[in-house]
Amino acid sequence: MIKIAICDDEANIRAYLSSLIQAQDCPCEIVEYASAGDCLADTQKIDLLFLDIELAPSGSGLDGMALARKIRERATVTQPVIIFVTGYERYVFDAFDVGAFQYLLKPVNEEKFAQVFARAVEQIAANRENPQKGRVLTLQSANTSKTVPLDSIYYIESSNHRVELHLKDGEFACYAKIGDLELELQDQFFRIHKGYLVNLSYVAGYSKTEVTLTNGVRLLLSKYKYQDFVKAYLHFLKKERAYE
């Protein structure tokens, strides 16, 4: 059973999407919201969210994109799979900045909907098998925000009150405290040095003085952190094997 939410300010669109969901071969529970405020106020766990990008700002002052950012900022173990529903292709790139799974153009094609829905259900099943795989991190840079899956981060480097995320597809820098990130990500990342927070998923090896990542990067390991790092890494490996 998966919990599905539809957030759209047009009742006919909500009804249509609900009928498309019910036509799929998947046991589910559907809840509908007419505004961003209603959706944000409901704290129940949602597996899949169909969200209108052009959602009219209500009393909360949030449109669909702002709502998605608020959801991504929540410190939850798993995040909902978000599928944007929009009448305009110009919003597509913004959608992926908040970690959207896919987008559907209005009027929604039934065949396209079925294909996207099936892949979303597969993603939800994978996230349930290993909750860490579905986690994301949202950071602010200037007037924009960026959402990245934790599994795309090799390590985080701190320098001059800024942090730089070293990603599989490049780098992203912003103003943040590495100590705050250390607390938020402590079940998957470990601070091996005052300037480095490494993703334990990508540790290829280590010595008493350095940690080698799977991309070949070698980072300094503080002698004061060595024992705690080994304990954390072995605990992480044991937990990962439990998910396999």
Secondary structure, DSSP 4 states (H G I P E B T S, - for coil): -EEEEEE-S-HHHHHHHHHHHHTSS--EEEEEESSHHHHHH--S--SEEEEETTPPP-TT---HHHHHHHHHHS--SS--EEEEEES-GGGHHHHHHTT-SEEEESSPPHHHHHHHHHHHHHHHHHHHHSGGGG-EEEEEETTEEEEEEGGGEEEEEEETTEEEEEETTEEEEEE--HHHHHHHTTTTEEEEETTEEEEGGGEEEE-SSEEEETTS-EEE--TTTHHHHHHHHHHHHHHHHHH-
